[in-house]
């Protein structure tokens, strides 16, 4: 998303809460990280508003994004999900979600948690993150990776610097503030993260 989201979202009945309390805020909670990855994957080709409207259905369909439960899904669950009108019924996205849950379990073995794995690879440029996530997960193209990482504070850009939420996010020390990373300020200038 862009600075335009900071103008659109405040006060919006659906975008507002996500913009004001989640987008760009860091989290180490595995189910939050997994949910954000799944939602970004499912947003590909669709509007974010569509995904937010379907969010409760996604949570119900994918066991509240509990990684171990989703990793155990098999052919019966895939058929159930393909018949669920509350979610995006795309076989590739559904199968990627299940496989990505399995891969997160593997990351637990190597790094202790999904969050620790992300932190172990920070900081990186958006291009390097895209390469890494493509090697690690399924259905993770450049835009999906960019939004996933911005939504969790690993890359800057979730909010315009003049957005009131930008300051609130800085109070949570998002990862992008802890590394030497250049970013677009949204006004044509390039800034440096506070970590530099």
C-alpha positions, -999 to +999 in steps of 0.1 A: +000+000+000+011+036+000+007+070+015-027+070-002-038+043+023-031+067+051-056+091+035-082+065+027-082+043+058-088+066+088-125+065+096-132+038+070-155+011+086-132-017+075-098-003+066-097+020+096-091-005+124-065-024+104-046+008+094-047+022+130-038-009+150-021-035+129-006-023+096+031-017+101+031-027+138+057-054+146+046-088+160+064-120+171+031-139+175+033-169+151-004-169+143-003-132+135+027-137+112+011-167+095-022-149+091-006-119+075+013-141+051-019-160+042-039-128+037-012-112+016-010-143-006-048-143-010-049-106-018-029-112-050-051-100-079-078-087-055-084-056-034-073-054+002-108-045+011-121-078-003-095-096+019-104-076+051-141-083+045-133-121+043-109-121+073-132-137+098-140-164+073-103-170+067-097-173+104-125-199+107-115-218+076-078-219+086-081-229+123-074-194+136-041-196+118-027-221+142+003-234+122+003-270+135-034-274+128-031-260+092+000-280+085-020-312+093-046-303+066-050-329+039-071-336+008-104-336+028-096-301+042-086-289+008-119-299-007-137-282+022-118-250+016-125-251-021-162-252-013-161-224+013-177-193-002-163-171+026-127-173+014-108-171-018-113-205-034-081-207-054-065-242-052-029-228-056-034-203-027-050-229-005-023-254-011+004-228-006-012-219+028-010-255+039+025-260+026+037-227+041+024-238+075+045-269+072+075-248+063+070-226+093+072-257+114+106-264+098+117-229+107+108-236+143+133-265+142+161-244+127+154-210+144+130-215+173+102-196+157+090-178+125+097-144+141+132-155+151+138-166+115+126-132+102+148-114+127+178-135+118+176-123+082+170-086+090+180-062+076+177-069+039+166-050+009+131-057-005+148-076-034+168-098-010+138-104+011+118-115-020+146-139-030+147-154+005+109-158+009+106-172-026+132-199-016+114-206+017+077-203+010+052-209-018+033-182-037+055-153-025+061-128-053+076-094-049+044-075-041+032-102-016+066-101+001+068-063+002+033-060+017+039-089+042+071-073+054+058-037+055+027-049+074+049-062+101+075-035+102+104-053+085+103-028+057+094+009+060+066+024+040+034+012+057+025+048+067+034+082+054+057+101+078+029+127+084+004+100+093-003+100+131+001+062+132+037+065+119+047+079+153+028+053+172+046+026+152+080+041+159+072+037+197+071-001+190+106-001+175+098-019+142+127-038+127+132-014+099+143+012+124+171-010+136+190-015+104+208+006+078+181+007+052+171+035+028+134+041+022+111+062+002+096+089+024+065+091+001+073+127-009+100+120-035+128+120-010+148+091+004+154+087+041+174+065+063+161+043+090+168+054+126+192+025+130+218+041+108 
